[in-house]
Amino acid sequence: MPFRPFLFAWLLVVGLIVPSEHSAAASKTFAGKRIIFEEDVLSWTSKEATDALLARIRLAGFNAFGPIVWHGRGTTWPSAYAEWDSWLKAYPKLGYDPLKYLIDRAHEMGIEVHPWFTLTLREGDFMPQFAPSGTPNGAFDVHKPEFRHMVANLIAEVVTRYDVDGINLDYVRAIGLCTSDFCQADYRRRFDRNLLLDTAQFKLTFGRVPTLVEYQESDVTAMVLEISQRVRAIKPNIVISADVIPFYESTEQGHNSIGWENMGLVDVLCRMAYYLDIDVALTDKIRGLLRNPDALTVVISNVSHGENSPSQAHFSRDGKWLADTIRMIQQRWPMTGVGVYEYRWLSDEQIAAVKAGPFKPLPPPTGLGVK
């Protein structure tokens, strides 16, 4: 895309990107990590639920957990920047911090915690100041600097306050095209063009409006950059991961995950590979474009995705399939770790299969120190 090199050059010149050979992110991957994610805040925000969840994932052999902590409707920790998640209204909070309890208990059990944030996803009418009329449905406006500052503040607050092992970024995209009064004026100021006319042309030409492509991509990248800078300044050694689908994102999304990793803004790209058949060729293609190929971690789904009929409810996938797929990933890309989405569908059959297979503990060495 014609404007992308200029964006990178500008960020480099003003010192907002450190050249890759000096980046603190250069060697951080998910190597050795077996991480499982959970998108339901109710699965871990009570002490009883947390204890049960951690016991099950440790039994299965997972050593890292990615809990959703921000889903566009409030926080799961006491925050100075946003109110509590609306799903937790009935939960007692006085004298109890669910995120701290989770992290403390997980670390006692040898499990890492990587809080998961859906950045631009907005639920209901939450925080209307960041979604004026003309913002894509279900989205915060990524073009508004105030929104980017707010979400960076949220993440920095978590990184500062809690002993996290990493952070996971999701919905790292624009979601759609913005036509708000703010976006129209901002686009005119930056490109001297009419946003509404370019939006119409964009839709007719399937994205062939370079300035609008750049408008989307530059502000999504600005969001990633601000988050990355804040996190690195506080705890430079923790891992920043992003949930991505390279080559599947349409141009209005402003998605440039390969560039983010190569620029050192994120450490790990979690490729969401939720269908039964893992696209090995695509995975290798993406790896070949990365400064560090092992920065790409494949995240698979343990719940049906595409194989159930429209009238059929989702179901937990077969334990043997899960174990075999994890084993294939470990053998083909041994330095990348593996991710599973998501905990609520982790069946007893799946636990037994991975525990007896790819997550089977190695036997202790014998004969050491014996003369």
Residue frames relative to the residue before (quaternion, step in Angstrom):
aa qw qx qy qz dx dy dz
M 1.0000 0.0000 0.0000 0.0000 0.00 0.00 0.00
P 0.5496 -0.7121 0.3134 0.3042 3.56 -0.57 1.11
F 0.7205 0.4588 -0.2698 0.4445 3.60 1.01 -0.64
R 0.5024 0.7011 -0.4151 0.2895 3.60 1.19 -0.41
P 0.6557 0.5015 -0.3498 0.4430 3.68 0.80 -0.77
F 0.6477 0.5189 -0.3258 0.4529 3.57 1.03 -0.74
L 0.6069 0.5394 -0.3504 0.4668 3.59 1.07 -0.70
F 0.6745 0.4885 -0.3031 0.4631 3.59 0.85 -0.93
A 0.6588 0.5202 -0.3128 0.4444 3.57 0.92 -0.93
W 0.6515 0.5151 -0.3169 0.4580 3.57 0.96 -0.85
L 0.6638 0.4982 -0.3083 0.4648 3.59 0.89 -0.90
L 0.6494 0.5164 -0.3137 0.4617 3.57 1.05 -0.75
V 0.6648 0.5267 -0.3026 0.4349 3.57 0.91 -0.96
V 0.7422 0.4011 -0.2378 0.4814 3.58 0.87 -0.90
G 0.5713 -0.6584 0.3566 0.3360 3.56 1.26 0.20
L 0.4795 0.6830 -0.4391 0.3327 3.58 1.20 0.31
I 0.7275 0.2637 -0.2124 0.5968 3.56 1.31 -0.11
V 0.2946 -0.7283 0.5923 0.1789 3.54 -0.96 0.90
P 0.5297 -0.6275 0.4474 0.3543 3.64 -0.83 0.83
S 0.6386 -0.6130 0.3098 0.3470 3.52 -0.97 0.94
E 0.6534 0.5350 -0.3461 0.4087 3.61 0.94 -0.73
H 0.7163 0.3907 -0.2466 0.5230 3.60 1.25 -0.32
S 0.4617 0.7205 -0.4333 0.2829 3.57 1.23 -0.09
A 0.4933 -0.6461 0.4985 0.3011 3.55 -1.08 0.80
A 0.6457 0.5500 -0.3123 0.4278 3.56 1.23 -0.44
A 0.4115 0.7896 -0.4251 0.1628 3.55 1.27 -0.37
S 0.8226 0.2502 -0.1191 0.4966 3.61 0.88 -0.81
K 0.5226 0.6540 -0.4191 0.3514 3.62 1.20 0.07
T 0.0885 0.7693 -0.6262 0.0906 3.55 -0.85 1.05
F 0.5591 -0.5617 0.4683 0.3905 3.54 -1.33 -0.26
A 0.2196 0.8028 -0.5298 0.1630 3.61 1.16 0.42
G 0.8217 0.2027 -0.1795 0.5015 3.55 -0.84 1.03
K 0.6024 0.5717 -0.3623 0.4231 3.58 1.24 -0.18
R 0.0907 -0.7318 0.6738 0.0462 3.51 -1.14 0.83
I 0.0274 0.8554 -0.5094 0.0892 3.54 0.12 1.34
I 0.1062 -0.7646 0.6324 0.0646 3.55 -1.06 0.80
F 0.2894 -0.7735 0.5499 0.1251 3.55 -0.98 0.96
E 0.0848 -0.7752 0.6223 0.0678 3.56 -1.28 0.41
E 0.2518 -0.8140 0.5156 0.0903 3.55 -0.69 1.20
D 0.6343 0.5117 -0.3325 0.4747 3.60 1.25 -0.12
V 0.3661 -0.7583 0.4916 0.2222 3.59 -0.44 1.19
L 0.6256 0.5638 -0.3477 0.4122 3.59 1.09 -0.59
S 0.5733 0.6147 -0.3712 0.3946 3.59 1.25 -0.29
W 0.8259 0.2063 -0.0975 0.5155 3.59 1.16 -0.37
T 0.5891 0.6366 -0.3595 0.3441 3.63 1.17 -0.05
S 0.6445 0.3835 -0.3653 0.5515 3.60 1.20 0.28
K 0.6283 -0.5495 0.3845 0.3943 3.58 -1.16 0.51
E 0.6581 0.5212 -0.3137 0.4438 3.56 0.95 -0.89
A 0.6705 0.4922 -0.2986 0.4680 3.58 0.93 -0.91
T 0.6367 0.5337 -0.3253 0.4516 3.57 0.98 -0.83
D 0.6769 0.4978 -0.3020 0.4504 3.57 0.82 -0.97
A 0.6645 0.4992 -0.3062 0.4642 3.58 0.96 -0.86
L 0.6534 0.5211 -0.3103 0.4530 3.59 0.93 -0.91
L 0.6957 0.4766 -0.2909 0.4520 3.58 0.75 -0.99
A 0.6251 0.5357 -0.3432 0.4523 3.59 1.01 -0.72
R 0.6865 0.4856 -0.2916 0.4559 3.59 0.92 -0.87
I 0.6980 0.4526 -0.3120 0.4589 3.60 0.82 -0.83
R 0.6133 0.5139 -0.3619 0.4783 3.62 1.09 -0.53
L 0.6147 0.5452 -0.3435 0.4549 3.58 1.02 -0.76
A 0.6745 0.4959 -0.2923 0.4623 3.58 0.98 -0.84
G 0.5456 -0.6255 0.4015 0.3872 3.59 1.10 -0.63
F 0.4334 0.6678 -0.4884 0.3573 3.59 1.21 0.27
N 0.1765 -0.8006 0.5648 0.0942 3.57 -1.07 0.73
A 0.7446 0.2525 -0.2027 0.5837 3.58 1.27 0.30
F 0.1499 -0.7882 0.5957 0.0385 3.53 -1.14 0.76
G 0.1487 -0.7845 0.5985 0.0643 3.55 -1.00 0.93
P 0.0594 -0.8266 0.5593 0.0194 3.62 -0.01 1.22
I 0.4542 -0.6360 0.5337 0.3233 3.58 -1.03 0.69
V 0.0686 -0.8139 0.5765 0.0218 3.58 -0.77 1.01
W 0.7659 0.1460 -0.0924 0.6193 3.58 1.29 -0.32
H 0.0311 0.8131 -0.5762 0.0763 3.57 -0.57 1.20
G 0.6745 -0.5472 0.2838 0.4064 3.54 1.04 0.80
R 0.7139 0.3948 -0.2695 0.5117 3.57 1.18 0.46
G 0.7787 -0.2568 0.1440 0.5541 3.60 1.23 0.33
T 0.5593 -0.6373 0.4371 0.2999 3.53 -1.34 0.20
T 0.3521 -0.7028 0.5753 0.2262 3.52 -1.36 0.32
W 0.6767 0.3417 -0.2858 0.5862 3.54 1.24 0.58
P 0.5671 -0.5816 0.4303 0.3938 3.63 -1.12 0.41
S 0.0415 -0.8498 0.5222 -0.0578 3.56 -0.39 1.29
A 0.4337 -0.6732 0.5375 0.2642 3.53 -1.24 0.56
Y 0.7246 0.4789 -0.2228 0.4427 3.60 1.23 -0.34
A 0.8041 0.0757 -0.0309 0.5888 3.61 1.17 -0.36
E 0.5393 -0.6103 0.4707 0.3393 3.53 -1.25 0.44
W 0.6843 -0.4772 0.3578 0.4196 3.54 -1.33 0.20
D 0.6298 -0.5076 0.4434 0.3861 3.53 -1.28 0.54
S 0.5054 -0.6814 0.4398 0.2947 3.58 -0.83 1.00
W 0.5970 0.5664 -0.3685 0.4324 3.61 1.14 -0.46
L 0.7164 0.4482 -0.2439 0.4759 3.60 1.20 -0.42
K 0.2986 0.7944 -0.4922 0.1940 3.58 1.22 0.24
A 0.7277 0.4363 -0.2443 0.4696 3.58 0.96 -0.81
Y 0.5703 0.6164 -0.3798 0.3881 3.59 1.25 -0.16
P 0.4520 -0.6650 0.5104 0.3049 3.62 -0.95 0.76
K 0.1118 -0.8258 0.5522 0.0264 3.58 -0.85 0.98
L 0.5207 0.6448 -0.4188 0.3711 3.58 1.19 -0.34
G 0.8444 0.0906 -0.0926 0.5199 3.57 -0.65 1.11
Y 0.7245 0.3592 -0.2386 0.5378 3.59 1.22 0.21
D 0.0903 -0.7729 0.6280 0.0114 3.55 -0.84 1.08
P 0.3365 -0.7936 0.4612 0.2104 3.62 -0.18 1.22
L 0.6601 0.5081 -0.3303 0.4439 3.60 0.97 -0.75
K 0.6424 0.5079 -0.3285 0.4706 3.60 0.97 -0.76
Y 0.6404 0.5204 -0.3328 0.4565 3.57 0.93 -0.84
L 0.6455 0.5259 -0.3183 0.4532 3.58 0.92 -0.91
I 0.6977 0.4773 -0.2872 0.4505 3.58 0.76 -1.02
D 0.6555 0.5133 -0.3190 0.4528 3.59 0.89 -0.88
R 0.6861 0.4735 -0.2899 0.4701 3.59 0.87 -0.93
A 0.6396 0.5279 -0.3324 0.4492 3.59 0.95 -0.83
H 0.6825 0.4862 -0.2989 0.4566 3.57 0.85 -0.90
E 0.5906 0.5548 -0.3659 0.4577 3.59 1.09 -0.58
M 0.7332 0.4035 -0.2088 0.5060 3.57 1.17 -0.67
G 0.5494 -0.6447 0.3837 0.3678 3.59 1.27 0.17
I 0.5297 0.6189 -0.4022 0.4179 3.58 1.21 0.51
E 0.3728 -0.7167 0.5466 0.2205 3.57 -0.87 0.97
V 0.1966 -0.7569 0.6090 0.1324 3.57 -1.27 0.45
H 0.0496 -0.7797 0.6235 -0.0298 3.54 -0.85 1.13
P 0.2540 -0.7984 0.5231 0.1563 3.64 0.04 1.22
W 0.2923 -0.7787 0.5498 0.0776 3.52 -1.00 1.06
F 0.0784 -0.8045 0.5885 -0.0171 3.56 -0.75 1.16
T 0.2114 -0.7294 0.6334 0.1487 3.60 -0.90 0.92
L 0.3280 -0.8385 0.3967 0.1789 3.55 0.05 1.35
T 0.8341 0.2211 -0.1025 0.4949 3.59 0.50 -1.14
L 0.4774 0.6639 -0.4492 0.3599 3.61 1.24 -0.06
R 0.0512 -0.7854 0.6169 0.0029 3.56 -0.93 0.96
E 0.1837 -0.7819 0.5873 0.0999 3.56 -0.90 0.93
G 0.8504 0.0854 -0.0873 0.5118 3.54 -1.01 0.90
D 0.7144 -0.4158 0.3293 0.4564 3.55 -1.02 -0.86
F 0.2539 0.8086 -0.4955 0.1901 3.57 1.18 0.56
M 0.8630 -0.0069 -0.0387 0.5036 3.57 -1.02 0.92
P 0.0319 -0.8556 0.5167 0.0070 3.61 0.61 1.09
Q 0.5582 0.6205 -0.3958 0.3830 3.60 1.14 -0.44
F 0.7163 0.4043 -0.2458 0.5129 3.59 1.22 -0.40
A 0.7345 0.3162 -0.2145 0.5609 3.59 1.26 0.26
P 0.0004 0.8296 -0.5580 0.0197 3.62 0.51 1.12
S 0.7021 -0.4359 0.3410 0.4481 3.56 -1.29 0.25
G 0.7268 0.3660 -0.3026 0.4962 3.55 -0.81 1.06
T 0.5211 0.5903 -0.4203 0.4509 3.57 1.33 -0.05
P 0.5749 -0.5888 0.4205 0.3820 3.65 -0.97 0.70
N 0.5843 -0.5886 0.4286 0.3584 3.57 -1.10 0.72
G 0.8360 0.1896 -0.1521 0.4920 3.54 -1.04 0.83
A 0.6673 0.4917 -0.2897 0.4786 3.57 1.20 0.41
F 0.3503 -0.6131 0.6476 0.2863 3.46 -1.43 0.31
D 0.5068 -0.6600 0.4637 0.3044 3.57 -1.15 0.58
V 0.3026 -0.7906 0.5107 0.1500 3.55 -0.30 1.29
H 0.6055 0.5776 -0.3593 0.4131 3.60 1.19 -0.39
K 0.6171 0.5481 -0.3531 0.4405 3.59 1.16 -0.42
P 0.4255 -0.7150 0.4861 0.2673 3.62 -0.57 1.07
E 0.6074 0.5743 -0.3581 0.4160 3.58 1.06 -0.71
F 0.6418 0.5018 -0.3311 0.4762 3.58 1.04 -0.70
R 0.6550 0.5139 -0.3216 0.4510 3.58 0.88 -0.89
H 0.6315 0.5151 -0.3325 0.4746 3.59 1.03 -0.75
M 0.6581 0.5310 -0.3182 0.4285 3.58 0.91 -0.93
V 0.7067 0.4496 -0.2886 0.4637 3.59 0.77 -0.96
A 0.6111 0.5227 -0.3518 0.4791 3.61 1.11 -0.58
N 0.6231 0.5373 -0.3333 0.4604 3.59 1.06 -0.73
L 0.6324 0.5394 -0.3298 0.4477 3.57 0.97 -0.85
I 0.7011 0.4663 -0.2727 0.4655 3.54 0.82 -1.02
A 0.6409 0.5188 -0.3232 0.4643 3.58 0.99 -0.82
E 0.6106 0.5545 -0.3447 0.4482 3.57 1.07 -0.72
V 0.6697 0.4871 -0.2930 0.4778 3.59 0.94 -0.89
V 0.6708 0.5019 -0.3027 0.4545 3.58 0.90 -0.91
T 0.6609 0.5069 -0.3002 0.4650 3.58 1.04 -0.76
R 0.7639 0.4359 -0.2082 0.4279 3.54 0.79 -1.06
Y 0.8039 0.2913 -0.1183 0.5049 3.58 1.00 -0.80
D 0.5019 -0.6506 0.4943 0.2839 3.53 -1.25 0.58
V 0.0875 0.8293 -0.5424 0.1017 3.56 0.61 1.16
D 0.4122 -0.7071 0.5251 0.2333 3.55 -1.23 0.58
G 0.7738 -0.1013 0.0681 0.6216 3.55 1.30 -0.27
I 0.2548 -0.7145 0.6058 0.2398 3.53 -1.33 -0.13
N 0.2298 -0.7663 0.5893 0.1126 3.53 -1.15 0.71
L 0.1886 -0.7984 0.5688 0.0595 3.56 -0.77 1.13
D 0.0215 -0.7827 0.6214 -0.0289 3.56 -0.89 1.01
Y 0.7734 0.2393 -0.2422 0.5347 3.57 -1.25 0.40
V 0.2482 0.7544 -0.5523 0.2535 3.54 0.85 1.06
R 0.5472 0.5792 -0.3822 0.4680 3.51 0.62 1.20
A 0.6091 -0.5864 0.4049 0.3481 3.53 -1.31 0.29
I 0.3531 -0.7465 0.4604 0.3258 3.58 1.30 -0.52
G 0.7769 -0.2076 0.1444 0.5766 3.62 0.98 -0.74
L 0.6336 -0.5147 0.4133 0.4035 3.54 -1.35 -0.23
C 0.3181 -0.7552 0.5508 0.1585 3.55 -0.93 0.95
T 0.0642 -0.7973 0.5992 0.0343 3.59 -1.02 0.81
S 0.3064 0.7752 -0.5037 0.2270 3.60 1.18 0.41
D 0.6654 -0.4790 0.3762 0.4317 3.56 -1.27 0.28
F 0.6315 0.5304 -0.3391 0.4527 3.58 0.98 -0.81
C 0.6889 0.4852 -0.2935 0.4516 3.59 0.81 -0.99
Q 0.6260 0.5350 -0.3461 0.4496 3.59 0.99 -0.75
A 0.6890 0.4668 -0.2834 0.4765 3.59 0.88 -0.92
D 0.6472 0.5285 -0.3116 0.4525 3.57 0.99 -0.85
Y 0.6615 0.5026 -0.2964 0.4711 3.57 0.95 -0.89
R 0.6312 0.5221 -0.3232 0.4738 3.58 1.00 -0.83
R 0.6720 0.5037 -0.3024 0.4509 3.58 0.90 -0.90
R 0.7450 0.4365 -0.2316 0.4481 3.58 0.89 -0.90
F 0.8233 0.2239 -0.0869 0.5143 3.58 0.99 -0.78
D 0.3289 -0.7602 0.4884 0.2746 3.59 1.30 -0.18
R 0.5594 0.5586 -0.4009 0.4630 3.53 0.97 0.96
N 0.5148 -0.6371 0.4881 0.3015 3.55 -1.32 0.42
L 0.4034 -0.7523 0.4699 0.2249 3.57 -0.53 1.18
L 0.6636 0.5101 -0.3261 0.4394 3.60 0.89 -0.83
L 0.6558 0.4910 -0.3153 0.4790 3.59 0.98 -0.80
D 0.6771 0.4846 -0.2998 0.4656 3.58 0.92 -0.83
T 0.6054 0.5469 -0.3535 0.4577 3.59 1.12 -0.62
A 0.6447 0.5066 -0.3146 0.4782 3.58 0.98 -0.84
Q 0.6634 0.4956 -0.2975 0.4751 3.58 0.97 -0.87
F 0.6058 0.5669 -0.3371 0.4449 3.57 1.05 -0.79
K 0.6941 0.4736 -0.2764 0.4663 3.58 0.90 -0.93
L 0.6580 0.5113 -0.3085 0.4587 3.58 1.05 -0.72
T 0.7759 0.3521 -0.1633 0.4973 3.57 1.02 -0.81
F 0.4439 -0.7137 0.4380 0.3189 3.58 1.28 0.24
G 0.8162 -0.3392 0.1279 0.4498 3.53 0.78 1.09
R 0.5315 0.6571 -0.4082 0.3451 3.60 1.21 0.10
V 0.4526 0.5986 -0.5198 0.4082 3.55 0.59 1.24
P 0.3100 -0.8210 0.4383 0.1941 3.61 0.13 1.26
T 0.6659 0.5027 -0.3326 0.4397 3.61 0.91 -0.77
L 0.6657 0.4857 -0.3120 0.4729 3.59 1.02 -0.70
V 0.5899 0.5414 -0.3575 0.4807 3.57 1.11 -0.65
E 0.6772 0.4879 -0.2849 0.4713 3.55 0.95 -0.92
Y 0.6011 0.5623 -0.3571 0.4415 3.59 1.04 -0.73
Q 0.6733 0.4852 -0.2913 0.4757 3.56 0.92 -0.91
E 0.7309 0.4665 -0.2567 0.4269 3.53 0.70 -1.12
S 0.6636 0.5242 -0.3297 0.4197 3.59 0.88 -0.84
D 0.7099 0.4483 -0.2843 0.4628 3.60 0.96 -0.75
V 0.5897 0.5182 -0.3778 0.4908 3.60 1.12 -0.48
T 0.6538 0.4980 -0.3096 0.4781 3.58 0.97 -0.84
A 0.6163 0.5398 -0.3473 0.4562 3.60 1.04 -0.72
M 0.6243 0.5279 -0.3306 0.4714 3.58 1.07 -0.73
V 0.6654 0.4914 -0.3007 0.4747 3.58 0.89 -0.93
L 0.6421 0.5445 -0.3131 0.4396 3.56 0.97 -0.90
E 0.6802 0.4894 -0.3011 0.4550 3.58 0.84 -0.95
I 0.6393 0.5107 -0.3235 0.4753 3.58 0.98 -0.83
S 0.6647 0.5207 -0.3029 0.4419 3.56 0.86 -0.99
Q 0.6560 0.5130 -0.3136 0.4562 3.58 0.89 -0.90
R 0.6695 0.5046 -0.3069 0.4505 3.56 0.88 -0.94
V 0.6751 0.4939 -0.2975 0.4602 3.58 0.88 -0.94
R 0.6756 0.5044 -0.3019 0.4450 3.59 0.84 -0.98
A 0.6426 0.5301 -0.3273 0.4459 3.59 1.06 -0.72
I 0.7071 0.4523 -0.2562 0.4793 3.58 1.09 -0.70
K 0.7939 -0.0518 0.0870 0.5996 3.57 0.79 -1.07
P 0.1842 -0.8522 0.4787 0.1029 3.59 0.23 1.25
N 0.6941 0.5154 -0.2854 0.4137 3.60 1.12 -0.46
I 0.5686 0.5839 -0.4193 0.3999 3.62 1.15 -0.13
V 0.5180 -0.6667 0.4616 0.2722 3.54 -1.23 0.59
I 0.1766 -0.7428 0.6370 0.1065 3.55 -0.99 0.92
S 0.0210 -0.8023 0.5962 -0.0200 3.58 -0.62 1.14
A 0.1543 -0.7782 0.6034 0.0802 3.56 -1.22 0.53
D 0.3723 -0.7177 0.5495 0.2107 3.57 -1.00 0.91
V 0.0525 0.8393 -0.5237 0.1362 3.57 -0.49 1.21
I 0.1179 -0.7433 0.6478 0.1182 3.52 -1.39 0.27
P 0.1366 -0.8320 0.5322 0.0765 3.62 0.42 1.16
F 0.8196 0.2157 -0.2313 0.4777 3.53 -1.15 0.92
Y 0.6701 0.4410 -0.3180 0.5054 3.60 1.25 0.06
E 0.5824 0.5806 -0.3782 0.4251 3.60 1.19 -0.41
S 0.3853 -0.7055 0.5432 0.2423 3.59 -0.95 0.87
T 0.6771 -0.5670 0.2969 0.3631 3.56 -1.17 0.63
E 0.6149 0.5557 -0.3806 0.4101 3.63 1.05 -0.49
Q 0.5697 0.6275 -0.3777 0.3728 3.60 1.22 -0.30
G 0.3474 -0.7582 0.4911 0.2516 3.60 1.16 -0.43
H 0.3877 0.7643 -0.4304 0.2832 3.53 1.26 0.48
N 0.1256 0.7777 -0.6073 0.1032 3.59 -0.82 1.01
S 0.0254 0.8697 -0.4925 0.0196 3.55 0.86 1.00
I 0.6122 0.5395 -0.3632 0.4497 3.59 1.01 -0.69
G 0.6492 0.5088 -0.3051 0.4760 3.56 1.02 -0.80
W 0.6321 0.5363 -0.3449 0.4404 3.60 0.97 -0.80
E 0.6754 0.4706 -0.3050 0.4789 3.58 0.92 -0.82
N 0.6861 0.4903 -0.2971 0.4480 3.58 0.87 -0.88
M 0.6722 0.4633 -0.2900 0.4994 3.60 1.19 -0.50
G 0.5180 -0.6718 0.4007 0.3462 3.59 1.25 -0.08
L 0.4259 0.7099 -0.4689 0.3077 3.59 1.20 0.30
V 0.7633 0.1151 -0.0888 0.6294 3.58 1.15 -0.61
D 0.4570 -0.7004 0.4887 0.2485 3.55 -1.24 0.49
V 0.8098 0.1389 -0.0068 0.5700 3.54 0.97 -0.95
L 0.1965 -0.7318 0.6400 0.1273 3.54 -1.10 0.81
C 0.1992 -0.7694 0.5994 0.0955 3.57 -0.67 1.14
R 0.1800 -0.8059 0.5567 0.0904 3.57 -0.20 1.27
M 0.3111 -0.7679 0.5369 0.1589 3.54 -0.55 1.23
A 0.0474 0.8004 -0.5870 0.1119 3.57 -0.25 1.33
Y 0.0292 0.8891 -0.4524 0.0622 3.53 0.48 1.26
Y 0.5691 0.5839 -0.4033 0.4155 3.61 1.20 -0.13
L 0.6856 -0.5083 0.3290 0.4041 3.56 -1.24 0.43
D 0.7531 0.3340 -0.1885 0.5346 3.57 0.94 -0.88
I 0.3061 -0.7529 0.5579 0.1681 3.57 -0.65 1.11
D 0.3603 -0.7365 0.5349 0.2041 3.58 -0.78 1.05
V 0.2223 -0.8158 0.5246 0.0991 3.54 0.01 1.34
A 0.6502 0.5286 -0.3268 0.4372 3.59 0.94 -0.87
L 0.6574 0.4953 -0.3141 0.4731 3.59 0.95 -0.84
T 0.6334 0.5314 -0.3343 0.4524 3.57 0.95 -0.83
D 0.6807 0.4738 -0.2911 0.4770 3.58 0.91 -0.88
K 0.6046 0.5499 -0.3558 0.4533 3.60 1.08 -0.65
I 0.6662 0.4861 -0.3010 0.4789 3.58 0.91 -0.91
R 0.6258 0.5439 -0.3347 0.4477 3.59 0.94 -0.86
G 0.6706 0.5249 -0.2935 0.4343 3.55 1.00 -0.84
L 0.6811 0.4731 -0.2823 0.4822 3.58 1.24 -0.36
L 0.6231 0.5704 -0.3270 0.4236 3.56 1.27 -0.19
R 0.5795 -0.5725 0.4659 0.3455 3.54 -1.16 0.71
N 0.7607 0.1040 -0.0566 0.6382 3.55 1.09 -0.81
P 0.3419 -0.7796 0.4792 0.2140 3.63 -0.17 1.19
D 0.6720 0.5103 -0.3048 0.4417 3.59 1.04 -0.69
A 0.4719 0.6486 -0.4516 0.3907 3.59 1.27 0.18
L 0.6299 0.5134 -0.3373 0.4752 3.61 1.25 -0.23
T 0.0526 -0.7843 0.6180 -0.0077 3.56 -0.71 1.15
V 0.3380 -0.7363 0.5513 0.1991 3.57 -0.87 0.95
V 0.1227 -0.7650 0.6303 0.0492 3.55 -0.90 1.04
I 0.1310 -0.8063 0.5753 0.0423 3.58 -0.60 1.14
S 0.4288 -0.6934 0.5222 0.2504 3.54 -1.30 0.32
N 0.2652 -0.7618 0.5686 0.1613 3.56 -0.93 0.89
V 0.6440 0.4494 -0.3143 0.5334 3.56 1.35 0.24
S 0.6486 -0.5412 0.3667 0.3898 3.57 -1.12 0.68
H 0.0604 0.7754 -0.6235 0.0793 3.53 -1.02 0.89
G 0.8390 0.0763 -0.0962 0.5300 3.53 -0.11 1.32
E 0.7010 0.4684 -0.2946 0.4499 3.60 1.07 -0.52
N 0.6400 0.4914 -0.3509 0.4752 3.60 1.19 -0.21
S 0.5225 -0.6380 0.4660 0.3206 3.58 -1.09 0.71
P 0.6809 -0.5056 0.3282 0.4160 3.63 -1.19 0.43
S 0.7175 0.4337 -0.2543 0.4821 3.58 1.07 -0.66
Q 0.6171 0.5672 -0.3318 0.4329 3.57 1.28 -0.18
A 0.4585 -0.6753 0.5037 0.2830 3.57 -0.95 0.84
H 0.5857 -0.5577 0.4471 0.3821 3.56 -1.22 0.47
F 0.0802 -0.7972 0.5980 0.0224 3.55 -1.16 0.59
S 0.5688 -0.5756 0.4610 0.3642 3.55 -1.25 0.48
R 0.4445 -0.7017 0.4904 0.2637 3.55 -0.89 0.90
D 0.6958 -0.4920 0.3569 0.3826 3.48 -1.38 0.42
G 0.5270 -0.6616 0.4383 0.3042 3.56 -0.92 0.90
K 0.6386 0.5244 -0.3356 0.4523 3.59 0.98 -0.77
W 0.6253 0.5239 -0.3454 0.4639 3.60 0.98 -0.80
L 0.6606 0.5123 -0.3183 0.4470 3.59 0.87 -0.92
A 0.6798 0.4872 -0.2940 0.4628 3.58 0.85 -0.94
D 0.6712 0.4995 -0.3031 0.4562 3.60 0.90 -0.91
T 0.6649 0.5041 -0.3097 0.4559 3.59 0.97 -0.83
I 0.6367 0.5074 -0.3269 0.4799 3.58 0.98 -0.79
R 0.6456 0.5192 -0.3234 0.4572 3.58 0.95 -0.85
M 0.6338 0.5280 -0.3324 0.4572 3.60 0.97 -0.82
I 0.6556 0.5058 -0.3107 0.4668 3.59 0.93 -0.90
Q 0.6613 0.5142 -0.3076 0.4512 3.58 0.91 -0.90
Q 0.6963 0.4742 -0.2776 0.4618 3.57 0.99 -0.81
R 0.7172 0.4514 -0.2609 0.4624 3.57 0.95 -0.86
W 0.7937 0.1157 -0.0395 0.5959 3.60 0.99 -0.84
P 0.0667 -0.8890 0.4506 0.0463 3.60 0.62 1.14
M 0.7201 0.4435 -0.2546 0.4689 3.61 1.17 -0.39
T 0.5989 0.6097 -0.3388 0.3934 3.59 1.20 0.34
G 0.3983 -0.6829 0.5083 0.3415 3.59 1.16 -0.36
V 0.2592 -0.7440 0.5901 0.1765 3.56 -1.32 -0.20
G 0.1770 -0.7828 0.5881 0.0997 3.56 -1.15 0.67
V 0.1517 -0.7702 0.6140 0.0818 3.56 -1.21 0.60
Y 0.1206 -0.7518 0.6467 0.0439 3.53 -1.04 0.96
E 0.7809 -0.4370 -0.4281 -0.1263 1.74 -1.17 2.14
Y 0.7419 -0.4646 0.2565 0.4098 3.57 -1.29 0.37
R 0.6544 0.5589 -0.3536 0.3666 3.60 0.78 -0.93
W 0.7122 0.4157 -0.2510 0.5069 3.61 1.21 -0.45
L 0.4326 0.6959 -0.4673 0.3320 3.59 1.24 0.22
S 0.1591 -0.8245 0.5403 0.0546 3.56 -0.25 1.29
D 0.6460 -0.5012 0.4001 0.4139 3.54 -1.29 0.30
E 0.6167 0.5421 -0.3449 0.4548 3.58 1.07 -0.71
Q 0.6544 0.5041 -0.3135 0.4684 3.58 0.95 -0.84
I 0.6295 0.5344 -0.3344 0.4542 3.58 0.97 -0.85
A 0.6694 0.5000 -0.3034 0.4581 3.58 0.86 -0.94
A 0.6739 0.5175 -0.3015 0.4326 3.59 0.95 -0.89
V 0.7184 0.4209 -0.2751 0.4807 3.61 0.82 -0.88
K 0.6141 0.5533 -0.3454 0.4444 3.57 1.10 -0.66
A 0.7195 0.4139 -0.2378 0.5044 3.57 1.06 -0.75
G 0.7332 0.4153 -0.2152 0.4936 3.57 1.27 -0.36
P 0.8749 0.0599 -0.0434 0.4786 3.59 -0.58 -1.13
F 0.7243 0.3893 -0.2478 0.5122 3.61 1.16 -0.45
K 0.3349 0.7600 -0.4992 0.2472 3.59 1.24 0.27
P 0.4539 -0.6949 0.4747 0.2928 3.61 -0.72 0.99
L 0.4764 -0.6493 0.5074 0.3065 3.54 -1.08 0.72
P 0.4988 -0.6385 0.4762 0.3417 3.60 -1.00 0.70
P 0.5563 -0.6051 0.4352 0.3673 3.59 -1.06 0.62
P 0.5544 -0.6058 0.4386 0.3651 3.59 -1.05 0.66
T 0.2489 -0.7750 0.5661 0.1298 3.57 -1.06 0.75
G 0.7993 0.3492 -0.2330 0.4301 3.51 -1.22 0.51
L 0.4645 0.6840 -0.4624 0.3203 3.61 1.20 -0.03
G 0.8334 0.1968 -0.1580 0.4918 3.56 -0.92 0.89
V 0.5649 0.5882 -0.3940 0.4240 3.60 1.24 0.08
K 0.1538 -0.8020 0.5738 0.0629 3.58 -0.79 1.01
